[in-house]
Amino acid sequence: MITKKQMFMQKPIERHDTASWADIEQLEPETGVIIPKESGVINAKEYVDQNQK
């Protein structure tokens, strides 16, 4: 029998295809920080602006 918690855990909570880091332009060699492309940042901002409560 699958509990409600187990059923909830099977569903993905977030979508990473809309994240700005999904479209990497550069990776900082020392820190490992991802620098996204400008288009990814713009798309992420538009997504956030449209989904505000």
Secondary structure as UniProt FT lines:
FT   HELIX           4..10
FT   HELIX           16..18
FT   HELIX           20..22
FT   STRAND          24..27
FT   TURN            29..31
FT   STRAND          34..36
FT   HELIX           38..50
//
